[in-house]
Amino acid sequence: MHKKLKIQKSRKGKRTYIK
């Protein structure tokens, strides 16, 4: 099953993926 990952922009510009 494919879960949708929420993408949050960090202050450093790195993408953080939260399950």
mmCIF file of the C-alpha atoms, coordinates in Angstrom:
data_MODEL
# 
_entry.id   MODEL 
# 
loop_
_atom_site.group_PDB 
_atom_site.id 
_atom_site.type_symbol 
_atom_site.label_atom_id 
_atom_site.label_alt_id 
_atom_site.label_comp_id 
_atom_site.label_asym_id 
_atom_site.label_entity_id 
_atom_site.label_seq_id 
_atom_site.pdbx_PDB_ins_code 
_atom_site.Cartn_x 
_atom_site.Cartn_y 
_atom_site.Cartn_z 
_atom_site.occupancy 
_atom_site.B_iso_or_equiv 
_atom_site.pdbx_formal_charge 
_atom_site.auth_seq_id 
_atom_site.auth_comp_id 
_atom_site.auth_asym_id 
_atom_site.auth_atom_id 
_atom_site.pdbx_PDB_model_num 
ATOM 1  C CA . MET A 1 1  ? 0.000  0.000  0.000  1.00 0.00 ? 1  MET A CA 1 
ATOM 2  C CA . HIS A 1 2  ? 1.281  3.441  -0.887 1.00 0.00 ? 2  HIS A CA 1 
ATOM 3  C CA . LYS A 1 3  ? 1.129  5.926  1.947  1.00 0.00 ? 3  LYS A CA 1 
ATOM 4  C CA . LYS A 1 4  ? 1.137  9.632  1.218  1.00 0.00 ? 4  LYS A CA 1 
ATOM 5  C CA . LEU A 1 5  ? 4.188  11.314 2.707  1.00 0.00 ? 5  LEU A CA 1 
ATOM 6  C CA . LYS A 1 6  ? 3.877  14.856 3.922  1.00 0.00 ? 6  LYS A CA 1 
ATOM 7  C CA . ILE A 1 7  ? 6.736  17.049 2.749  1.00 0.00 ? 7  ILE A CA 1 
ATOM 8  C CA . GLN A 1 8  ? 7.794  19.843 5.090  1.00 0.00 ? 8  GLN A CA 1 
ATOM 9  C CA . LYS A 1 9  ? 10.381 22.441 4.107  1.00 0.00 ? 9  LYS A CA 1 
ATOM 10 C CA . SER A 1 10 ? 13.110 22.799 6.695  1.00 0.00 ? 10 SER A CA 1 
ATOM 11 C CA . ARG A 1 11 ? 14.839 26.101 7.411  1.00 0.00 ? 11 ARG A CA 1 
ATOM 12 C CA . LYS A 1 12 ? 18.025 24.615 5.945  1.00 0.00 ? 12 LYS A CA 1 
ATOM 13 C CA . GLY A 1 13 ? 16.162 23.861 2.725  1.00 0.00 ? 13 GLY A CA 1 
ATOM 14 C CA . LYS A 1 14 ? 16.191 20.088 3.195  1.00 0.00 ? 14 LYS A CA 1 
ATOM 15 C CA . ARG A 1 15 ? 12.966 18.180 2.579  1.00 0.00 ? 15 ARG A CA 1 
ATOM 16 C CA . THR A 1 16 ? 11.720 16.242 5.592  1.00 0.00 ? 16 THR A CA 1 
ATOM 17 C CA . TYR A 1 17 ? 9.436  13.292 4.935  1.00 0.00 ? 17 TYR A CA 1 
ATOM 18 C CA . ILE A 1 18 ? 6.933  12.430 7.651  1.00 0.00 ? 18 ILE A CA 1 
ATOM 19 C CA . LYS A 1 19 ? 5.039  9.137  7.460  1.00 0.00 ? 19 LYS A CA 1 
# 
